[in-house]
Amino acid sequence: MSIPNQLASRNHDLEKYIEENLYGYQLKWLTLQSRALGYSRTKIFEAILSDWLSRRSSRERWPKAEIQTARQAMDEFIFRYQDPFLLSLQK
């Protein structure tokens, strides 16, 4: 499989994961950010997870289930950056 096809497949898989596992309000928030910023939901979601994981020790991350980690990362990011994103959406 070529690299572009691998990337397309990976993005499709991640998009499917996002749709199936995030809460409704997280999906709505992610979609709004995607439209406002011009980045794909997968790119934003990957950045949020990367940010969340970089601020946690492996001991803190280990016991959490994958889906719980994704949901918690989204919640913390939405809460932490709520004001700047809401302001950008109002423009």
C-alpha positions, 0 to 999 in steps of 0.5 A: 500500500502506498504512503498516501493510501496508508495515510488515507486509511489511517485517517478514515480509521481515526475518523471512525474511532472519533465518531464511535467513541467520543460523546456527542458534545465532544463531536460537536465541539470538534466539528466546530473547531474543524470548520473554524480553523480549517483543519480536519477533526482527526488532526485536531484530535491527534493534537489534543491527545498528544498534548494530554499524553505529554502532560501525564506520566506513563504511570498516570496513563497506564490504568486508563482505558483507551476510550476513557483517555480520549474522552478525558483528554477532550474534556480537559482540552475543551475546558482549558481552552474554552474562552479562546475557541468560543471567541474565535467562533463568534468572529 
